[in-house]
Amino acid sequence: MEAIRPYIPLLVPLVVLDLGLRLFAFMDLLRRERLKGAKWMWGLIVLLVGFVGPILYMVLGRED
């Protein structure tokens, strides 16, 4: 645990950014009717792929 302690101030903003991106992408996914692909598939990508999942959804998944 002591080895991680110096990196905590750097990790906290990354975790907050990741959660914010996931929340924004998931809320957008729930509100959108037209997508490129199945809604359940994009939901899994947003929730499980990590930091890249929400970005992939915003770039490739939205139709408008």
C-alpha positions in Angstrom: 0.0 0.0 0.0 2.9 2.4 0.7 4.1 2.0 -2.8 0.8 3.3 -4.2 0.4 6.2 -1.8 2.4 8.8 -3.9 0.3 8.1 -6.9 -3.1 8.5 -5.3 -3.3 12.3 -6.2 -2.7 11.4 -9.8 -5.2 8.5 -9.8 -8.2 10.3 -8.2 -8.8 12.7 -11.2 -8.5 9.8 -13.7 -11.0 7.7 -11.7 -13.4 10.7 -11.6 -12.9 11.4 -15.3 -13.6 7.7 -16.1 -16.8 7.6 -14.0 -18.0 10.9 -15.5 -17.4 9.6 -19.1 -19.2 6.4 -18.3 -22.2 8.2 -16.7 -22.5 10.7 -19.6 -22.2 7.9 -22.3 -24.7 5.7 -20.5 -27.2 8.5 -20.0 -26.9 9.4 -23.7 -27.3 5.8 -24.6 -30.5 5.5 -22.7 -32.0 8.7 -24.3 -31.0 8.0 -27.9 -33.3 6.0 -30.2 -31.1 5.7 -33.3 -27.7 4.0 -32.8 -25.2 2.2 -35.0 -25.7 -1.3 -33.5 -27.7 -2.8 -30.7 -28.3 -0.7 -27.6 -27.4 -3.6 -25.3 -24.1 -4.1 -27.1 -23.1 -0.4 -26.6 -24.2 -0.6 -23.0 -21.9 -3.5 -22.4 -19.1 -1.7 -24.2 -19.6 1.5 -22.2 -19.7 -0.4 -18.9 -17.1 -3.1 -19.4 -14.4 -1.9 -21.8 -13.0 0.8 -19.4 -11.8 4.3 -20.3 -12.0 3.6 -24.0 -15.6 2.2 -24.1 -17.4 5.5 -23.6 -15.1 7.2 -26.2 -15.8 4.4 -28.7 -19.6 4.9 -28.1 -19.4 8.6 -28.6 -17.3 8.4 -31.7 -18.7 5.3 -33.4 -22.0 4.4 -31.8 -24.1 7.5 -32.2 -25.9 8.0 -35.5 -26.7 11.7 -35.4 
